[in-house]
Amino acid sequence: MNEPSTQHWSRFWQQGHITTFGAALKDNYEGPIRNFWLDQYKILPADAQLLDVATGNGALALLAAEFARQQGHNWRVIASDLADINEAAGQHPAVEYHAGVACESLPFGDGRFDLVSSQYGVEYSDLERCIHEIYRVLAPGGRFAAICHHRDSYTLKESRKEMAIYEQGLEKNNIFRAAIAFFNADAQGAGDKAEKQKGVNYAVNRLREGNAGHPCCEQMVGAVSHAIRAASQRSPAETIAELKAMNEEFSNAHQRLLDLSKAAKSTADMQALVTLCRDAGFAGVELGQVFHAPGQLAGFSLVAQRPD
């Protein structure tokens, strides 16, 4: 992903999430997505070298390392990401992590890897530069395989709902700022404390209109409610600090979804990526789709081979 967007991703990965789905998939990618990658691994030699770019906390690298262990292969698996990744989230003795590495400038030698992979990663980069770098580090006969966000995927549809909730609760009527204003008034003994309390109630009620029951909405309201309930046991400054931290946390989550929406590709975008791959020298470029489950589109799949 590009440099301006790394901070909110770094914080996300440092929380220990393995995939971009966070707590939704606590371990690793599952189902058809997992099977897509296993199919890529099955045709690699026993001494293969793999590179997973834009790895996050290494979901694919861990999947590859575990596959190699089960098969008795002696693979070297490298995982790189521009963000500051949390290696402890997926420790594996066969995975070598490299943080602060851009897809557009890979610090690896020419013709080294048998497979370069990306799961919801390369689409955040400068694709033309990225594809040339991937081609450079692949060994002759090596493959580049990726799954990219689809604009019409199940993930994007759900993300748009969450983005609308974040926009309501963080921008139109920020519930955290309303609560901070109330506790500031309380600490200062201001005469408009009751008015500030009404402001909190208004912001929360507006957020819950049409969104009540949605996990995203309930998490935000729950964070404010927790701060209010705990306020009697601590100073206003401590309560305000918690509210500011929560505001930042949810704002980072909102920004990650905005990044995702911007990076998601249309069919025309992916056809352009196929052309980029061919122009870089790849042969046999295959474009497809992957599903989470029947009717739940996960994204585009792409496999391209560097000629022998």
C-alpha positions in Angstrom: 0.0 0.0 0.0 1.1 3.5 -0.6 3.0 5.4 2.1 0.3 7.9 3.2 -2.0 5.1 4.3 0.4 3.1 6.4 -0.2 4.5 9.9 -3.8 3.2 10.4 -2.7 -0.1 8.8 0.3 -0.4 11.1 -1.9 0.1 14.2 -4.3 -2.6 12.9 -1.6 -5.2 12.3 0.0 -4.4 15.7 -3.3 -5.4 17.3 -2.5 -8.9 16.2 -5.0 -9.5 13.5 -3.9 -12.1 10.9 -6.1 -11.0 8.1 -7.7 -7.8 6.9 -11.0 -9.2 8.2 -9.7 -8.7 11.7 -11.7 -10.7 14.4 -14.1 -12.0 11.7 -11.6 -14.6 10.7 -9.3 -15.1 13.7 -6.9 -17.6 12.3 -6.4 -17.6 8.5 -8.2 -17.3 5.2 -10.8 -20.1 4.9 -12.8 -22.1 2.3 -12.4 -21.4 -1.4 -9.8 -18.7 -0.8 -7.7 -21.1 1.1 -8.2 -23.8 -1.6 -7.1 -21.3 -4.3 -3.7 -20.9 -2.5 -3.3 -24.6 -1.7 -3.6 -25.2 -5.5 -0.8 -22.7 -6.0 1.4 -24.4 -3.4 0.8 -28.0 -4.6 2.8 -27.4 -7.9 5.9 -25.9 -6.2 9.1 -27.8 -5.8 10.2 -29.1 -2.4 12.9 -26.4 -2.1 10.8 -23.5 -3.3 11.3 -19.9 -2.3 8.1 -17.8 -1.8 7.5 -14.1 -1.3 4.2 -12.8 0.0 4.0 -9.0 -0.7 1.7 -6.6 1.2 1.4 -9.4 3.7 -0.3 -7.7 6.6 0.5 -10.0 9.5 1.4 -12.9 7.1 -1.8 -14.8 6.6 -0.6 -16.3 3.3 3.0 -16.7 4.5 1.7 -18.7 7.5 -0.5 -20.8 5.2 2.4 -21.6 2.9 4.7 -22.4 5.8 2.2 -24.8 7.3 1.6 -26.5 4.0 5.4 -26.9 3.6 5.6 -28.4 7.0 2.8 -30.9 6.4 4.4 -32.0 3.1 7.9 -32.2 4.5 9.1 -29.5 2.1 12.1 -27.2 2.8 10.6 -23.9 1.7 11.9 -20.5 2.4 8.9 -18.2 3.0 9.4 -14.4 3.1 6.6 -11.9 4.0 6.9 -8.2 3.4 4.7 -5.2 4.0 5.1 -1.4 3.9 3.3 -1.1 7.3 4.9 -2.0 10.6 3.6 -5.6 11.0 3.3 -7.5 14.2 5.5 -10.6 13.8 4.2 -12.0 17.1 0.7 -12.4 15.6 1.8 -15.2 13.4 5.1 -16.5 14.6 6.5 -19.4 12.5 10.1 -20.4 12.4 9.9 -20.8 8.6 8.6 -17.3 7.9 10.9 -14.3 7.5 9.2 -10.9 8.0 10.3 -7.7 6.4 8.5 -4.5 7.5 8.7 -1.2 5.7 9.0 -2.8 2.3 7.1 -1.3 -0.6 5.8 -3.5 -3.4 7.2 -1.0 -5.9 10.8 -1.4 -4.5 11.5 -4.9 -3.3 14.9 -5.4 -1.6 15.4 -8.9 -3.1 17.7 -10.2 -5.8 16.7 -10.9 -9.4 15.2 -14.2 -10.4 14.9 -15.5 -6.8 11.4 -16.7 -6.1 9.3 -19.5 -7.4 6.1 -17.8 -6.3 5.2 -14.3 -5.4 1.7 -14.0 -3.8 -0.6 -11.2 -2.8 -3.9 -11.4 -0.9 -5.8 -8.1 -1.0 -2.5 -6.2 -1.3 -1.0 -5.3 -4.6 -4.1 -3.3 -5.6 -3.1 -0.7 -3.0 0.2 -0.1 -4.8 1.4 1.6 -7.9 0.6 -1.4 -10.1 2.8 -0.7 -13.0 5.9 -0.4 -10.9 4.8 -3.3 -8.6 4.3 -5.7 -11.5 7.7 -5.0 -13.0 9.3 -5.6 -9.5 7.4 -8.8 -9.1 8.6 -10.0 -12.5 12.1 -9.0 -11.7 12.3 -11.1 -8.5 10.6 -14.2 -10.0 12.8 -17.0 -11.2 12.2 -18.1 -14.8 9.1 -20.3 -14.8 8.0 -18.7 -11.5 4.5 -17.5 -10.9 2.7 -14.5 -9.6 -0.7 -15.2 -8.0 -3.0 -12.7 -6.5 -6.5 -12.2 -5.2 -7.7 -8.6 -5.4 -10.7 -6.7 -4.1 -13.7 -6.7 -6.4 -15.9 -3.6 -6.4 -19.0 -5.7 -6.3 -17.8 -8.3 -3.8 -19.6 -9.3 -0.6 -16.8 -7.6 1.4 -17.2 -4.3 -0.4 -21.0 -4.3 0.0 -20.6 -4.9 3.7 -17.9 -2.3 3.9 -20.0 0.4 2.3 -22.6 -0.2 5.1 -19.9 0.3 7.7 -18.5 3.4 6.0 -21.9 5.0 6.1 -22.2 4.3 9.8 -18.7 5.7 10.5 -19.5 8.8 8.5 -22.6 9.3 10.6 -20.9 8.7 14.0 -17.5 10.3 13.3 -18.2 13.1 10.9 -21.9 14.2 10.8 -22.5 13.9 14.5 -19.3 12.7 16.2 -20.5 10.9 19.3 -17.0 10.9 20.9 -16.5 14.6 20.5 -20.0 15.2 21.9 -19.1 13.1 25.0 -15.7 14.9 25.3 -17.5 18.2 25.3 -19.8 17.0 28.1 -16.9 15.8 30.3 -14.9 19.0 29.6 -18.0 21.0 30.8 -18.2 18.8 33.8 -14.6 19.2 34.7 -14.8 23.0 34.4 -18.1 23.3 36.2 -19.6 25.0 33.1 -23.2 26.1 33.2 -24.0 24.3 29.9 -23.3 20.8 31.2 -27.0 19.8 30.7 -26.9 21.1 27.2 -23.8 19.1 26.5 -25.5 16.0 27.8 -28.3 16.6 25.3 -25.7 16.8 22.6 -24.4 13.3 23.5 -27.9 11.9 23.5 -28.7 13.6 20.1 -25.5 12.2 18.5 -26.1 8.7 19.8 -29.7 8.7 18.7 -28.9 9.9 15.3 -26.3 7.2 14.9 -28.7 4.5 15.9 -31.5 5.7 13.6 -31.5 2.9 11.0 -28.3 1.4 12.3 -29.3 -0.1 15.7 -28.2 -3.7 16.0 -25.4 -3.4 13.4 -22.1 -4.4 15.1 -20.3 -1.3 13.9 -22.9 1.0 15.4 -23.2 -1.0 18.6 -19.4 -1.0 19.1 -19.2 2.8 18.8 -22.2 3.4 21.1 -20.8 0.8 23.5 -17.4 2.6 23.7 -19.1 5.8 24.7 -21.4 4.0 27.2 -18.4 2.3 28.8 -16.6 5.7 29.2 -19.7 7.2 30.8 -20.3 4.3 33.2 -16.6 4.3 34.3 -16.5 8.1 34.7 -17.5 8.0 38.4 -14.4 5.9 39.2 -11.8 8.2 37.6 -10.9 11.7 36.8 -12.5 13.6 33.8 -9.1 13.8 32.2 -8.9 10.0 32.2 -12.3 9.7 30.7 -11.6 12.2 28.0 -8.3 10.4 27.2 -10.2 7.2 26.7 -12.8 8.9 24.4 -10.1 10.5 22.3 -8.3 7.1 22.0 -11.6 5.5 20.9 -12.3 8.2 18.4 -8.9 7.7 16.9 -9.4 3.9 16.8 -12.7 4.1 15.0 -11.4 6.8 12.7 -8.5 4.5 11.7 -11.0 1.7 11.0 -13.0 4.2 8.8 -9.8 5.1 6.9 -8.9 1.5 6.3 -12.4 1.0 4.7 -11.9 4.1 2.6 -8.6 2.7 1.4 -10.2 -0.6 0.6 -13.0 1.0 -1.4 -10.5 3.1 -3.4 -8.3 0.1 -4.1 -11.1 -2.3 -5.2 -11.1 -3.1 -8.9 -13.6 -3.3 -11.7 -13.5 -5.9 -14.5 -12.0 -3.1 -16.7 -9.3 -2.4 -14.0 -8.4 -6.1 -13.9 -8.2 -6.3 -17.7 -5.8 -3.4 -17.5 -3.8 -5.3 -14.9 -3.6 -8.3 -17.3 -2.2 -6.0 -19.9 0.4 -4.7 -17.5 1.4 -8.2 -16.7 1.8 -9.1 -20.4 3.7 -5.9 -21.1 6.1 -6.7 -18.2 6.9 -10.1 -19.9 4.5 -12.5 -18.2 2.9 -15.3 -20.2 -0.3 -17.3 -19.7 -2.0 -14.6 -17.6 -5.3 -16.1 -16.2 -8.1 -13.9 -14.7 -10.9 -15.3 -12.6 -13.1 -14.9 -9.6 -13.1 -16.4 -6.1 -16.1 -16.7 -3.7 -16.3 -16.9 0.1 -19.4 -19.0 -0.3 -22.0 -19.5 -3.0 -23.3 -16.1 -3.9 -20.6 -14.3 -1.8 -18.0 -12.9 -4.3 -14.6 -12.5 -2.6 -12.6 -11.0 -5.4 -10.7 -11.4 -8.6 -8.0 -14.0 -8.9 -5.0 -13.6 -11.2 -2.2 -16.0 -12.0 0.7 -15.1 -14.3 3.8 -17.0 -15.2 7.3 -15.8 -16.0 8.5 -17.7 -19.1 11.3 -20.2 -18.6 
